[in-house]
């Protein structure tokens, strides 16, 4: 069974909407949980361990 590719432009747009919906600050982990719960991102360990590349 092949995995669907993540549609990053749509994920980024939705993440922006989530961040803008909060009155105060929001953490990356909160945004990740919301995106996973909505099905925009897969529920896999790698998505939680390293949500963004090291800088």
C-alpha positions, 0 to 999 in steps of 0.5 A: 500500500503506497503512502499519499504524498504530503501536499505541503502547500496545503499543509502550510496554508492550514498551519498559517490559519491555525496559528492565526486563530490563536489569541496568544502564542502557539507551539509547533507541537500544537500545530502538528497535533491539529494538522494530524487530527485533521488528516493533513499530516500522517500520524507517524513517529518521524513526524513528531520526532523531527517536525522541521529540519535542523538549522 
